[in-house]
Amino acid sequence: MTMLGFMFPGQGSQYIGMGQKLYHAHASARAVYEEASEALATDMAKLIFAGNAEQLAMTEWTQPALLTVGVAAYRVTLEQTGLQPQWMLGHSLGEITALTCASSIRLSDAVNIARFRGQVMQNCIQQEDCIMIAVKGVNADEVLSICGEDNGQERAVRSVAGINSPTQVVLSGVKARVLEWKERLEAIGASFTPLKVSAPFHSPLMAPAATALEEHLKQYTFSPLSCKVVSNVTAQPYASHEQIVPLLVQQVTQPVQWRNSMQYLLRQGVNELVDLGPGTVMKKLAEANGSFQTAAIERSEEWNVWVETHSGGRQNLAAAIELAAQCLRHAISTPNLNWDESEYEQGVLKPIQFINSKLGEWEKGDVSHKIEGADIGELLKAVRLVLETKKLPSEERDRRLERLILASRNLDNMDITDMDSLRRTASEF
């Protein structure tokens, strides 16, 4: 069984023109840009597609731009496949994108939060030059051992900003002090990649930004999450939306625990991760952390195959909704000939509540697992119980159930064997 997660990147993945293909091809994507533009009083499509690279690289615009592109990609993916992941996570700013896609932060609020976060982070740039570099090619624990030798004073100006994989650690801080580490790490065979960021993120130098963000977040209302979102700080899922403020504030100064997050997902049985951001950084990091199946929305050929493979979720959802609606119509419209209140409650009211709740669940688009024969069997057993309790003649009851079983053929994963099984299930009490 596939257990699916969606990933969103942080700053550094941006480029002029990102997300443009989806924007032109899908009204749902354009709607995201329009809502973000209205919230920020800025034409986000123009900024992202036709702006200049220098403006897009400014943290206050990079962050809402990446969030806009990520949310648009998520909504198009839902539209194309009908899939809703069991898990989401994002790297740094990408965590806010994940929380937005998990329906916990309104899009209009999210882009304003992202812009404010970018502004206060940008304002933390010190008089001295600062830098972020990715250390690659050596065991992450060796890097952490060397960097862990710092005393408190040294940690105030340079720190580990993220552990991305077993062989990649990100360092952040005052350039001259970080480069002192670089010399020692070169001696053990490390290679280095400077990051495309404008401030020393995820370091103690960001403390003023964390304080400002905490105050800023107090004005927003957050909603329960529609799926599990893994925190960069704890490498564990949010227990509730009430953790959003403290964890997003801590994230500003704490290292991104991406390696631990990947290991947590593996332990939970997640086996497929999808990169919904610009670039393919998230896909590469997932592959570096374990035996995940991966796909990236920016790899067109790969993405088309992935969508074709998974689009059955949308068709199955529509067919399941129609079948559940038919079940509900039969259960409600059949005249009642049973006046025993206890039997009516157990054999009519409760089964109808079950069918109605299943219909409502599917109408919300909750297809986090593939709809199987067992799901349909539960509906048919409920309908049969209602029809029997209402004392519908057995011949008419069986005729209606057979019509419902035949209607289940519209689910693309149902075959003759499954329908025979449904007939047996519907007759069991």
VOGU-3710 file (C-alpha; in Angstrom, 3 decimals, decimal comma):
1> mtmlgfmfpg> 0,000/0,000/0,000  1,280/3,445/-0,948  1,690/5,956/1,871  2,171/9,344/0,299  3,844/12,589/1,351  4,133/15,980/-0,382  7,232/18,179/0,022  7,808/21,922/-0,447  11,207/23,669/-0,743  12,593/26,687/1,033
11> qgsqyigmgq> 14,571/29,687/-0,093  17,238/28,961/-2,666  14,976/27,062/-5,080  13,506/30,188/-6,648  14,066/31,329/-10,230  12,352/33,685/-12,646  9,574/31,815/-14,470  9,005/29,119/-11,861  5,494/27,683/-11,965  4,635/29,471/-15,200
21> klyhahasar> 3,542/26,355/-17,105  0,990/25,421/-14,446  -0,238/29,013/-14,284  -1,086/29,097/-17,983  -2,529/25,572/-18,076  -4,774/25,534/-14,990  -7,413/27,960/-13,725  -6,911/26,575/-10,203  -3,281/27,728/-10,300  -4,215/31,175/-11,595
31> avyeeaseal> -6,711/31,531/-8,757  -3,895/31,038/-6,240  -1,805/33,795/-7,840  -4,807/36,119/-7,910  -5,553/35,568/-4,221  -1,904/36,043/-3,264  -1,667/39,196/-5,401  -4,739/40,693/-3,760  -3,447/39,893/-0,272  -0,034/41,451/-0,953
41> atdmaklifa> -1,224/44,275/-3,240  1,391/43,077/-5,735  1,067/41,280/-9,066  2,697/37,998/-8,064  2,500/36,510/-11,565  4,414/39,482/-12,952  6,964/39,355/-10,121  7,589/35,614/-10,520  7,399/35,311/-14,308  8,649/38,655/-15,594
51> gnaeqlamte> 10,340/40,394/-12,679  14,059/40,743/-12,242  16,155/38,157/-10,465  17,446/40,672/-7,922  13,974/41,536/-6,660  12,933/37,881/-6,526  16,112/37,134/-4,534  15,073/39,656/-1,873  13,941/37,545/1,068  10,709/39,486/1,607
61> wtqpalltvg> 9,602/38,506/-1,921  11,314/35,143/-2,286  9,311/33,635/0,540  5,755/34,603/-0,525  6,694/33,784/-4,137  7,794/30,249/-3,263  4,680/29,774/-1,132  2,428/30,916/-3,981  4,091/28,569/-6,457  3,888/25,664/-3,989
71> vaayrvtleq> 0,210/26,111/-3,148  -0,649/26,403/-6,849  1,227/23,162/-7,556  -0,609/21,425/-4,716  -4,047/22,491/-5,921  -3,301/21,432/-9,492  -2,097/18,042/-8,210  -5,348/17,572/-6,293  -7,298/18,586/-9,366  -5,412/16,137/-11,594
81> tglqpqwmlg> -5,346/13,120/-9,306  -7,852/13,521/-6,491  -5,126/12,387/-4,095  -4,680/13,890/-0,676  -1,451/12,895/1,039  -1,278/11,421/4,501  1,821/13,544/5,184  3,275/16,913/4,226  6,480/18,666/5,095  8,468/21,627/3,879
91> hslgeitalt> 12,030/22,806/4,210  12,235/26,068/6,207  9,758/28,426/4,463  8,295/25,313/2,838  6,838/24,330/6,201  4,485/27,322/5,999  3,514/26,175/2,494  2,760/22,704/3,885  0,635/24,142/6,704  -1,271/26,202/4,140
101> cassirlsda> -1,928/23,183/1,928  -3,032/21,287/5,055  -5,798/23,920/5,438  -4,402/25,267/8,712  -3,386/28,704/7,395  -5,504/30,694/4,943  -3,610/31,499/1,751  -4,105/35,249/2,148  -2,676/35,028/5,669  0,129/32,693/4,623
111> vniarfrgqv> 1,594/35,004/1,980  1,541/37,906/4,436  3,218/35,769/7,099  5,839/34,670/4,560  6,534/38,235/3,478  6,814/39,483/7,064  9,069/36,544/7,937  11,278/37,426/4,985  11,409/41,098/5,959  12,447/40,506/9,563
121> mqnciqqedc> 14,992/37,895/8,522  16,459/40,319/6,002  16,663/42,978/8,720  18,840/40,666/10,819  21,775/40,918/8,432  24,742/42,031/10,488  27,377/44,618/9,753  29,739/41,737/9,029  29,329/39,573/5,936  27,281/36,443/6,578
131> imiavkgvna> 27,072/33,185/4,690  25,247/29,864/4,429  27,044/26,895/2,908  26,108/23,264/2,345  28,782/20,791/3,418  28,673/17,636/1,303  30,506/14,406/0,716  31,353/13,466/4,284  29,455/11,833/7,110  27,078/14,339/8,684
141> devlsicged> 27,941/13,126/12,175  31,619/13,949/11,573  30,624/17,483/10,573  28,407/17,812/13,643  31,248/16,589/15,846  33,620/19,275/14,580  30,991/22,033/14,725  29,839/20,875/18,160  33,145/21,898/19,713  32,122/25,571/19,763
151> ngqeravrsv> 31,581/27,332/23,075  28,572/29,534/23,781  30,187/32,706/22,444  31,151/31,045/19,178  27,660/29,559/18,745  26,263/33,096/18,790  27,950/33,894/15,455  28,070/30,547/13,641  25,970/27,402/13,866  24,599/24,319/12,152
161> aginsptqvv> 21,521/25,483/10,225  20,300/22,140/8,968  21,030/18,435/8,752  19,642/17,537/5,342  20,900/13,996/4,812  23,502/11,520/6,057  26,074/13,388/3,930  24,847/16,987/3,882  24,911/19,619/6,633  24,242/23,345/6,230
171> lsgvkarvle> 26,267/25,914/8,157  25,214/29,503/8,823  26,685/32,616/10,391  29,324/35,322/10,125  31,335/34,524/7,013  34,816/34,743/8,526  33,861/32,476/11,416  32,082/29,896/9,230  35,089/29,738/6,925  37,206/28,719/9,905
181> wkerleaiga> 35,105/25,563/9,996  35,518/25,180/6,254  39,272/24,744/6,571  38,879/21,922/9,099  36,152/20,207/7,079  38,219/20,303/3,883  40,817/18,256/5,722  38,331/15,346/6,006  37,308/15,565/2,335  34,249/17,808/2,448
191> sftplkvsap> 33,010/19,821/-0,528  31,008/23,043/-0,266  28,142/24,791/-2,042  27,165/28,397/-1,139  23,393/28,827/-0,822  21,377/31,453/-2,705  20,150/33,271/0,404  20,621/36,775/1,724  20,958/36,175/5,472  22,293/33,593/7,974
201> fhsplmapaa> 19,029/31,706/8,430  18,399/29,131/11,161  21,060/30,541/13,421  21,105/32,531/16,694  21,732/35,634/14,584  18,043/35,402/13,646  16,844/35,889/17,261  15,415/39,399/16,607  13,468/37,984/13,648  12,042/35,190/15,812
211> taleehlkqy> 10,852/37,704/18,408  9,205/39,881/15,762  7,582/36,893/14,059  6,122/35,654/17,339  4,403/38,987/17,891  3,217/39,130/14,281  1,670/35,650/14,354  -0,622/36,597/17,256  -3,010/38,369/14,873  -3,871/35,228/12,891
221> tfsplsckvv> -6,318/32,401/13,506  -5,198/28,884/12,598  -7,381/25,864/11,844  -6,992/22,139/12,522  -4,714/20,375/10,051  -6,264/18,211/7,336  -3,258/15,875/7,326  -0,060/15,322/9,284  2,642/17,981/8,839  6,156/17,283/10,092
231> snvtaqpyas> 7,934/20,089/11,955  11,490/21,113/11,028  12,253/21,671/14,705  11,066/18,395/16,210  11,100/16,044/13,186  7,668/14,979/14,485  4,164/15,828/13,243  2,348/18,818/14,679  0,168/17,588/17,528  -2,354/20,329/16,733
241> heqivpllvq> -2,671/23,736/15,100  -1,954/25,276/18,505  1,714/24,412/17,950  2,000/26,532/14,825  3,159/29,735/16,525  5,770/28,241/18,875  7,225/25,866/16,290  7,421/28,452/13,494  9,101/30,865/15,892  11,638/28,266/17,052
251> qvtqpvqwrn> 12,315/27,264/13,467  13,790/30,695/12,680  16,813/30,136/14,950  16,957/26,329/15,103  18,484/23,894/12,588  16,210/22,179/10,076  16,049/18,520/11,131  15,429/17,171/7,633  17,409/13,944/8,003  15,504/13,070/11,164
261> smqyllrqgv> 12,205/14,008/9,485  12,935/11,610/6,623  13,838/8,836/9,031  10,617/9,456/10,960  8,563/9,113/7,771  10,308/5,860/6,904  9,438/4,479/10,329  5,792/5,456/9,768  5,708/3,493/6,525  5,805/6,433/4,096
271> nelvdlgpgt> 7,192/5,090/0,824  6,431/7,779/-1,760  7,401/11,463/-1,631  6,409/14,067/-4,196  8,336/17,314/-4,753  5,831/20,121/-5,461  8,310/22,979/-5,484  10,384/24,664/-8,132  13,555/22,740/-8,856  14,186/19,198/-7,649
281> vmkklaeang> 16,045/19,810/-4,377  13,377/18,066/-2,285  13,340/15,029/-4,569  17,122/14,713/-4,347  17,109/15,060/-0,556  14,389/12,413/-0,251  16,430/10,019/-2,362  19,529/10,760/-0,283  17,674/9,841/2,910  16,102/6,486/2,142
291> sfqtaaiers> 14,351/4,135/-0,227  11,491/6,465/-1,156  9,790/6,420/-4,523  9,924/10,017/-5,707  8,475/12,304/-8,342  8,985/16,011/-9,031  6,443/18,301/-10,650  9,205/20,092/-12,563  10,347/16,927/-14,355  7,674/16,981/-17,043
301> eewnvwveth> 7,990/13,457/-18,433  8,296/11,914/-14,973  5,394/14,005/-13,707  3,084/13,035/-16,556  3,696/9,354/-15,818  3,082/9,931/-12,101  -0,181/11,789/-12,720  -1,404/9,129/-15,159  -0,581/6,408/-12,624  -2,379/8,178/-9,780
311> sggrqnlaaa> -5,281/9,885/-11,542  -7,528/6,911/-10,825  -8,052/8,477/-7,405  -10,136/11,266/-8,929  -12,272/8,923/-11,049  -12,690/6,504/-8,160  -13,707/9,344/-5,874  -16,424/10,546/-8,256  -17,724/6,994/-8,714  -17,687/6,342/-4,953
321> ielaaqclrh> -19,560/9,587/-4,252  -22,258/8,672/-6,774  -22,582/5,156/-5,331  -22,816/6,479/-1,754  -25,469/8,983/-2,883  -27,478/6,151/-4,454  -27,193/4,146/-1,234  -28,430/7,120/0,759  -31,393/7,669/-1,593  -32,462/4,026/-1,249
331> aistpnlnwd> -32,085/4,134/2,527  -34,105/7,337/2,982  -36,782/7,000/0,303  -37,872/3,443/1,067  -41,189/3,543/2,982  -40,982/2,295/6,557  -43,213/-0,542/7,741  -41,458/-1,127/11,069  -42,775/0,848/14,053  -40,463/-0,608/16,688
341> eseyeqgvlk> -38,511/2,463/17,867  -35,485/0,494/19,084  -35,176/-1,490/15,856  -35,664/1,691/13,816  -32,851/3,477/15,654  -30,393/0,593/15,293  -31,404/-0,591/11,838  -32,330/2,678/10,086  -31,055/5,811/11,787  -27,524/4,580/12,590
351> piqfinsklg> -26,865/3,018/9,151  -28,146/6,188/7,448  -25,805/8,264/9,634  -22,928/5,998/8,573  -23,733/6,322/4,858  -24,139/10,080/5,184  -20,821/10,459/7,008  -19,027/8,386/4,351  -20,600/10,489/1,599  -19,571/13,706/3,364
361> ewekgdvshk> -16,018/12,413/3,847  -15,649/11,610/0,149  -17,290/14,856/-0,975  -14,578/16,711/0,932  -12,049/14,933/-1,266  -10,657/12,666/1,456  -9,124/9,866/-0,626  -5,941/9,487/1,372  -6,342/5,742/0,842  -7,498/3,990/-2,297
371> iegadigell> -11,221/3,227/-2,215  -11,495/-0,553/-2,106  -14,170/-3,227/-2,163  -14,227/-3,219/1,648  -15,368/0,436/1,659  -18,192/-0,367/-0,770  -19,093/-3,500/1,182  -19,651/-1,414/4,303  -22,077/0,832/2,385  -24,015/-2,129/0,998
381> kavrlvletk> -24,305/-3,794/4,391  -25,694/-0,534/5,778  -28,244/-0,249/2,961  -29,300/-3,875/3,356  -29,807/-3,360/7,095  -32,025/-0,334/6,444  -34,098/-2,133/3,800  -34,571/-5,195/6,004  -35,439/-3,122/9,066  -38,006/-1,154/7,051
391> klpseerdrr> -39,451/-4,546/6,016  -38,988/-4,122/2,278  -39,938/-7,402/0,562  -36,823/-9,574/0,088  -37,202/-9,807/-3,702  -37,257/-6,022/-4,099  -34,444/-5,643/-1,543  -32,180/-8,046/-3,444  -32,999/-6,365/-6,762  -31,931/-2,965/-5,407
401> lerlilasrn> -28,741/-4,335/-3,869  -27,807/-6,006/-7,157  -28,238/-2,694/-8,986  -25,919/-1,022/-6,466  -23,358/-3,809/-6,829  -23,419/-3,420/-10,621  -22,967/0,343/-10,210  -19,720/-0,358/-8,332  -18,188/-1,350/-11,683  -17,553/2,360/-12,228
411> ldnmditdmd> -14,721/2,121/-9,688  -11,681/1,331/-11,811  -10,235/-1,190/-9,342  -13,375/-3,336/-9,119  -13,660/-6,554/-11,127  -16,079/-9,517/-11,329  -14,403/-11,245/-8,393  -14,824/-8,094/-6,296  -18,527/-7,906/-7,166  -19,058/-11,536/-6,169
421> slrrtasef> -17,373/-10,680/-2,881  -19,708/-7,693/-2,467  -22,713/-9,952/-2,935  -21,463/-12,185/-0,127  -20,625/-9,204/2,089  -24,029/-7,575/1,547  -25,746/-10,787/2,670  -23,741/-11,137/5,914  -25,219/-9,950/9,233
//
